[in-house]
Amino acid sequence: MARITLRQLLDDAAEHSYGVPAFNINNMEQGLAILEAARATDAPVILQASRGARSYAGDIMLAKMMEALEVMYPEIPICIHQDHGDTVATCLSAIQNGFTSVMMDGSLEADGKTPADYTYNAGITGEVSRLAHMVGASVEGELGCLGSLETGGGEAEDGHGFEGTLDRAMLLTDPDEAARFVAETQVDALAVAIGTSHGAYKFSKRPDGEVLAMDLIERLHAKLPDTHLVMHGSSSVPEEWQAVFNASGGEMRETYGVPVEEIVRGIRHGVRKVNIDTDLRLASTAEFRRVAQGSKSEFDPRKFLKPAMTAMTKVCTERFEAFGTAGNAQRIRVIPMADMARRYASGSLTTRSSAARAA
């Protein structure tokens, strides 16, 4: 099965009331683990690479790895997404390297640290939408700065995250401003700020409505019922993997992620893409530590990597099943990007379910 654009996949998710986990990848093992879970559950996939991942693995290696995964798992629709693009050039180079979707994160300026004003964000995001849609690629934008409602601070991901602290208003997406932003930029999906943040240390206690504003998701969906919402920083940081990590010599302090049941609540109210990175990092490194502690003479990397892949596949399977993604892959008939480009140009992609129905 061919690569799928984010727009077509999320239109299908909206049509059939499910969400799609977007897993960050850097290497072969992560890719294989995710696709094994997708095959086992018949789930479509979003594989996303940050600028840091592109720097780590290299665009050529990532591109060839994606090609290999397509060949090995031909029955699975795969969306390849640029996570947190910081400039127009970053987004266009991703498309040149085979990405079917890009995120232009204009919530911060090009330095990746300074919160941007609305004019800058809408301007640069709208330009990326215009250019990407010409070739059929999808675009995700972000409005509001991702950060903690507990502390006012943010966690950087691959060098992308604001410095210092912000007031609560800047850490929450305004529904009226969101409606204006979507209309002006024509993005296919909108990442929103609701109190989640990157990394493992999201909340110091089990999150409640004061630090995780799921009610805002409901208000955004009511204001923008045809817009695909995206939750960033949505790893659940499973306690079971924290326990393995710490029991095997690690020192992760007490922390709480986004509960799966709260993500499912969001999916009921328009969340279609859920970003997950830390959960796979934690599960895999917990297994590294477990193997190392249990067999201190072991030096074969495969003896570490195979259990890590099994652990990541387990996490992915759980998310595909919880989010309702499971069972949807075989029904989808992928629309080529050239056809998507023609639909953008003709103005036929005006409703969020139109691509799914046309397929």
Helices and strands as residue ranges (DSSP letters): H 6-16, E 20-24, H 28-41, E 45-49, H 51-57, H 59-72, E 78-85, H 88-96, E 101-104, H 118-134, E 138-143, G 168-171, H 175-185, E 189-192, H 214-223, E 228-231, H 239-247, H 260-267, E 271-276, H 278-294, H 301-322, H 337-346, H 354-358
